[in-house]
Amino acid sequence: MLRRIVQVCFLIIGGTLGLILIPDLYNLMFSNDIPLVNNPYVSVILGSLIFYLITFWAIDHVVNFIKWIEESLVKAPITDIISGSIGLGFGLIVAFLIGYALNAISVPFLNTVGPILLTLLFGYLGFQVGFKKKEELLGLFLKQKRKPAEEENAKPKNGLKILDTSVIIDGRIADICQTGFLEGTIVIPQFVLAELQHIADSSDVLKRNRGRRGLDILNRIQKELEIKVEIYEGDFEDIHEVDSKLVKLAKITNGIVVTNDFNLNKVCELQQVSVLNINDLANAVKPVVLPGEEMNVQVIKDGKEHNQGIAYLDDGTMIVVEEGRNYIGKHLDVLVTSVLQTSAGRMIFAKPKLLEKAL
């Protein structure tokens, strides 16, 4: 089908050029005037015939070139195409306006060659500016949509929630979305998906399982949960770190980064980017433990310091038991002495109740 279209285009071009050029070309080469050659129908047929013969040599090259352009456009992200097209459109409009103004100047060179040069120059500049500013353009579309008139006095909608790799692999984000505590639009950047795919294809069994778990969590969020999910297909080619790309995306979209990475949490706070840490949420809903309370725990192993023992609550909270090394493998009543709360988790320090009685 494509070959037929190319052949038809060649015939149309050949007929048009034949109508315009063949009579003048013949009169230039031969002094005598032949009425048959000056006939426009004959000129069109001769031009079409010449270009039809050219197609036998050129059609394969033209078809391959068109297919190469088609494959390049299909592989390119839609954001690149849209942003480049917008920039190209603005560039051509500017070139047209300047060329229209030049028509008022009676200079043959400016009136003929000027518009062509302006079209090429501003078309190129517009495309380049639109392509390189795609992040800012996309940020305008990803920001909160304007509310309908009847909802102007309603409660404002939540912002965009941008997921990082760690929180996707963790899996608790799906349960949080299901309970309705996380509202708004979930944004999954393409570079996060690429990192997940890289982890899922790893030769290391543990990494491969974590990557596949992350992909399963995304499928669950997108297909099973009633929450809006968008894929951000852009990328920041000048930035190599995925965490830095997340911070950049959050800045240009006024979004909120959702993570359980302690370091990314600190980076977001330093750069004044809104962040939701799943570990903070998990710690917030844990039972409150106050100094002086009594607990019964099982000492599992020894701690880092001398004579320390380590125990755990059912929710995974670690309890450091002073002088608890001698009770490894046993259940023990302890008294809470202090609680350390951080974004990385909660630690409870305690001492054996028997030791308190002895004192």
CORWO-V290247 format. One record per residue. N is the residue number from 1. RES is the residue in one small letter. SS is DSSP state (A for helix, B for strand, O for the rest). PHI is phi as a letter, one per 30 degrees, with the letter a starting at -180 (NA if undefined). Layout:
BEGIN
n:N res:RES ss:SS phi:PHI
n:N res:RES ss:SS phi:PHI
END
This chain:
BEGIN
n:1 res:m ss:O phi:NA
n:2 res:l ss:A phi:d
n:3 res:r ss:A phi:d
n:4 res:r ss:A phi:d
n:5 res:i ss:A phi:d
n:6 res:v ss:A phi:d
n:7 res:q ss:A phi:d
n:8 res:v ss:A phi:d
n:9 res:c ss:A phi:d
n:10 res:f ss:A phi:d
n:11 res:l ss:A phi:d
n:12 res:i ss:A phi:d
n:13 res:i ss:A phi:d
n:14 res:g ss:A phi:d
n:15 res:g ss:A phi:d
n:16 res:t ss:A phi:d
n:17 res:l ss:A phi:d
n:18 res:g ss:A phi:d
n:19 res:l ss:A phi:d
n:20 res:i ss:A phi:d
n:21 res:l ss:A phi:c
n:22 res:i ss:A phi:d
n:23 res:p ss:A phi:e
n:24 res:d ss:A phi:d
n:25 res:l ss:A phi:d
n:26 res:y ss:A phi:d
n:27 res:n ss:A phi:d
n:28 res:l ss:A phi:d
n:29 res:m ss:A phi:d
n:30 res:f ss:O phi:b
n:31 res:s ss:O phi:d
n:32 res:n ss:O phi:d
n:33 res:d ss:O phi:c
n:34 res:i ss:O phi:c
n:35 res:p ss:A phi:e
n:36 res:l ss:A phi:d
n:37 res:v ss:A phi:d
n:38 res:n ss:A phi:d
n:39 res:n ss:O phi:d
n:40 res:p ss:A phi:d
n:41 res:y ss:A phi:d
n:42 res:v ss:A phi:d
n:43 res:s ss:A phi:d
n:44 res:v ss:A phi:d
n:45 res:i ss:A phi:d
n:46 res:l ss:A phi:d
n:47 res:g ss:A phi:d
n:48 res:s ss:A phi:d
n:49 res:l ss:A phi:d
n:50 res:i ss:A phi:d
n:51 res:f ss:A phi:d
n:52 res:y ss:A phi:d
n:53 res:l ss:A phi:d
n:54 res:i ss:A phi:d
n:55 res:t ss:A phi:d
n:56 res:f ss:A phi:d
n:57 res:w ss:A phi:c
n:58 res:a ss:A phi:c
n:59 res:i ss:A phi:d
n:60 res:d ss:A phi:d
n:61 res:h ss:A phi:d
n:62 res:v ss:A phi:d
n:63 res:v ss:A phi:d
n:64 res:n ss:A phi:d
n:65 res:f ss:A phi:d
n:66 res:i ss:A phi:d
n:67 res:k ss:A phi:d
n:68 res:w ss:A phi:d
n:69 res:i ss:A phi:d
n:70 res:e ss:A phi:d
n:71 res:e ss:A phi:d
n:72 res:s ss:A phi:d
n:73 res:l ss:A phi:d
n:74 res:v ss:A phi:d
n:75 res:k ss:A phi:d
n:76 res:a ss:O phi:d
n:77 res:p ss:O phi:e
n:78 res:i ss:A phi:d
n:79 res:t ss:A phi:d
n:80 res:d ss:A phi:d
n:81 res:i ss:A phi:d
n:82 res:i ss:A phi:d
n:83 res:s ss:A phi:d
n:84 res:g ss:A phi:d
n:85 res:s ss:A phi:d
n:86 res:i ss:A phi:d
n:87 res:g ss:A phi:d
n:88 res:l ss:A phi:d
n:89 res:g ss:A phi:d
n:90 res:f ss:A phi:d
n:91 res:g ss:A phi:d
n:92 res:l ss:A phi:d
n:93 res:i ss:A phi:d
n:94 res:v ss:A phi:d
n:95 res:a ss:A phi:d
n:96 res:f ss:A phi:d
n:97 res:l ss:A phi:d
n:98 res:i ss:A phi:d
n:99 res:g ss:A phi:d
n:100 res:y ss:A phi:d
n:101 res:a ss:A phi:d
n:102 res:l ss:A phi:d
n:103 res:n ss:O phi:d
n:104 res:a ss:O phi:d
n:105 res:i ss:O phi:c
n:106 res:s ss:O phi:d
n:107 res:v ss:O phi:b
n:108 res:p ss:A phi:e
n:109 res:f ss:A phi:d
n:110 res:l ss:A phi:d
n:111 res:n ss:A phi:d
n:112 res:t ss:A phi:c
n:113 res:v ss:A phi:d
n:114 res:g ss:A phi:e
n:115 res:p ss:A phi:e
n:116 res:i ss:A phi:d
n:117 res:l ss:A phi:d
n:118 res:l ss:A phi:d
n:119 res:t ss:A phi:d
n:120 res:l ss:A phi:d
n:121 res:l ss:A phi:d
n:122 res:f ss:A phi:d
n:123 res:g ss:A phi:d
n:124 res:y ss:A phi:d
n:125 res:l ss:A phi:d
n:126 res:g ss:A phi:d
n:127 res:f ss:A phi:d
n:128 res:q ss:A phi:d
n:129 res:v ss:A phi:d
n:130 res:g ss:A phi:d
n:131 res:f ss:A phi:d
n:132 res:k ss:A phi:d
n:133 res:k ss:O phi:c
n:134 res:k ss:A phi:d
n:135 res:e ss:A phi:d
n:136 res:e ss:A phi:d
n:137 res:l ss:A phi:d
n:138 res:l ss:A phi:d
n:139 res:g ss:A phi:d
n:140 res:l ss:A phi:d
n:141 res:f ss:A phi:d
n:142 res:l ss:A phi:d
n:143 res:k ss:O phi:d
n:144 res:q ss:O phi:e
n:145 res:k ss:O phi:d
n:146 res:r ss:O phi:d
n:147 res:k ss:O phi:d
n:148 res:p ss:O phi:d
n:149 res:a ss:A phi:d
n:150 res:e ss:A phi:d
n:151 res:e ss:A phi:c
n:152 res:e ss:O phi:d
n:153 res:n ss:O phi:c
n:154 res:a ss:O phi:d
n:155 res:k ss:O phi:d
n:156 res:p ss:O phi:d
n:157 res:k ss:O phi:d
n:158 res:n ss:O phi:d
n:159 res:g ss:O phi:d
n:160 res:l ss:B phi:d
n:161 res:k ss:B phi:c
n:162 res:i ss:B phi:c
n:163 res:l ss:B phi:d
n:164 res:d ss:O phi:c
n:165 res:t ss:A phi:d
n:166 res:s ss:A phi:d
n:167 res:v ss:A phi:d
n:168 res:i ss:A phi:d
n:169 res:i ss:A phi:d
n:170 res:d ss:A phi:e
n:171 res:g ss:O phi:j
n:172 res:r ss:A phi:d
n:173 res:i ss:A phi:d
n:174 res:a ss:A phi:d
n:175 res:d ss:A phi:d
n:176 res:i ss:A phi:d
n:177 res:c ss:A phi:d
n:178 res:q ss:A phi:d
n:179 res:t ss:A phi:d
n:180 res:g ss:O phi:j
n:181 res:f ss:O phi:d
n:182 res:l ss:O phi:c
n:183 res:e ss:O phi:c
n:184 res:g ss:O phi:j
n:185 res:t ss:B phi:c
n:186 res:i ss:B phi:d
n:187 res:v ss:B phi:c
n:188 res:i ss:B phi:c
n:189 res:p ss:B phi:d
n:190 res:q ss:A phi:d
n:191 res:f ss:A phi:d
n:192 res:v ss:A phi:d
n:193 res:l ss:A phi:d
n:194 res:a ss:A phi:d
n:195 res:e ss:A phi:d
n:196 res:l ss:A phi:d
n:197 res:q ss:A phi:d
n:198 res:h ss:A phi:d
n:199 res:i ss:A phi:d
n:200 res:a ss:A phi:d
n:201 res:d ss:O phi:c
n:202 res:s ss:O phi:d
n:203 res:s ss:O phi:d
n:204 res:d ss:O phi:d
n:205 res:v ss:A phi:d
n:206 res:l ss:A phi:d
n:207 res:k ss:A phi:d
n:208 res:r ss:A phi:d
n:209 res:n ss:A phi:d
n:210 res:r ss:A phi:d
n:211 res:g ss:A phi:d
n:212 res:r ss:A phi:d
n:213 res:r ss:A phi:d
n:214 res:g ss:A phi:d
n:215 res:l ss:A phi:d
n:216 res:d ss:A phi:d
n:217 res:i ss:A phi:d
n:218 res:l ss:A phi:d
n:219 res:n ss:A phi:d
n:220 res:r ss:A phi:d
n:221 res:i ss:A phi:d
n:222 res:q ss:A phi:d
n:223 res:k ss:A phi:c
n:224 res:e ss:O phi:c
n:225 res:l ss:O phi:c
n:226 res:e ss:O phi:d
n:227 res:i ss:O phi:b
n:228 res:k ss:B phi:d
n:229 res:v ss:B phi:b
n:230 res:e ss:B phi:b
n:231 res:i ss:B phi:c
n:232 res:y ss:B phi:d
n:233 res:e ss:O phi:c
n:234 res:g ss:O phi:d
n:235 res:d ss:O phi:b
n:236 res:f ss:O phi:c
n:237 res:e ss:O phi:d
n:238 res:d ss:O phi:d
n:239 res:i ss:O phi:c
n:240 res:h ss:O phi:c
n:241 res:e ss:O phi:d
n:242 res:v ss:A phi:d
n:243 res:d ss:A phi:d
n:244 res:s ss:A phi:d
n:245 res:k ss:A phi:d
n:246 res:l ss:A phi:d
n:247 res:v ss:A phi:d
n:248 res:k ss:A phi:d
n:249 res:l ss:A phi:d
n:250 res:a ss:A phi:d
n:251 res:k ss:A phi:d
n:252 res:i ss:A phi:d
n:253 res:t ss:A phi:c
n:254 res:n ss:O phi:h
n:255 res:g ss:O phi:d
n:256 res:i ss:B phi:c
n:257 res:v ss:B phi:d
n:258 res:v ss:B phi:c
n:259 res:t ss:B phi:a
n:260 res:n ss:O phi:b
n:261 res:d ss:O phi:d
n:262 res:f ss:A phi:d
n:263 res:n ss:A phi:d
n:264 res:l ss:A phi:d
n:265 res:n ss:A phi:e
n:266 res:k ss:A phi:d
n:267 res:v ss:A phi:d
n:268 res:c ss:A phi:d
n:269 res:e ss:A phi:d
n:270 res:l ss:A phi:d
n:271 res:q ss:O phi:c
n:272 res:q ss:O phi:h
n:273 res:v ss:O phi:c
n:274 res:s ss:O phi:d
n:275 res:v ss:B phi:b
n:276 res:l ss:B phi:c
n:277 res:n ss:B phi:c
n:278 res:i ss:A phi:d
n:279 res:n ss:A phi:d
n:280 res:d ss:A phi:d
n:281 res:l ss:A phi:d
n:282 res:a ss:A phi:d
n:283 res:n ss:A phi:d
n:284 res:a ss:A phi:d
n:285 res:v ss:O phi:c
n:286 res:k ss:O phi:d
n:287 res:p ss:O phi:e
n:288 res:v ss:O phi:d
n:289 res:v ss:O phi:c
n:290 res:l ss:O phi:c
n:291 res:p ss:O phi:e
n:292 res:g ss:O phi:j
n:293 res:e ss:O phi:d
n:294 res:e ss:B phi:c
n:295 res:m ss:B phi:b
n:296 res:n ss:B phi:c
n:297 res:v ss:B phi:b
n:298 res:q ss:B phi:c
n:299 res:v ss:B phi:d
n:300 res:i ss:B phi:c
n:301 res:k ss:B phi:a
n:302 res:d ss:B phi:d
n:303 res:g ss:O phi:c
n:304 res:k ss:O phi:d
n:305 res:e ss:O phi:d
n:306 res:h ss:O phi:d
n:307 res:n ss:O phi:i
n:308 res:q ss:O phi:d
n:309 res:g ss:B phi:b
n:310 res:i ss:B phi:c
n:311 res:a ss:B phi:b
n:312 res:y ss:B phi:b
n:313 res:l ss:O phi:d
n:314 res:d ss:O phi:d
n:315 res:d ss:O phi:d
n:316 res:g ss:O phi:j
n:317 res:t ss:O phi:d
n:318 res:m ss:B phi:d
n:319 res:i ss:B phi:c
n:320 res:v ss:B phi:c
n:321 res:v ss:B phi:c
n:322 res:e ss:B phi:d
n:323 res:e ss:O phi:h
n:324 res:g ss:O phi:c
n:325 res:r ss:A phi:d
n:326 res:n ss:A phi:d
n:327 res:y ss:A phi:c
n:328 res:i ss:O phi:d
n:329 res:g ss:O phi:i
n:330 res:k ss:O phi:c
n:331 res:h ss:B phi:d
n:332 res:l ss:B phi:b
n:333 res:d ss:B phi:d
n:334 res:v ss:B phi:b
n:335 res:l ss:B phi:c
n:336 res:v ss:B phi:d
n:337 res:t ss:B phi:c
n:338 res:s ss:B phi:a
n:339 res:v ss:B phi:b
n:340 res:l ss:B phi:c
n:341 res:q ss:B phi:c
n:342 res:t ss:B phi:b
n:343 res:s ss:O phi:d
n:344 res:a ss:O phi:d
n:345 res:g ss:B phi:k
n:346 res:r ss:B phi:c
n:347 res:m ss:B phi:b
n:348 res:i ss:B phi:c
n:349 res:f ss:B phi:c
n:350 res:a ss:B phi:b
n:351 res:k ss:B phi:b
n:352 res:p ss:B phi:e
n:353 res:k ss:A phi:d
n:354 res:l ss:A phi:d
n:355 res:l ss:A phi:d
n:356 res:e ss:A phi:d
n:357 res:k ss:A phi:d
n:358 res:a ss:A phi:d
n:359 res:l ss:O phi:d
END
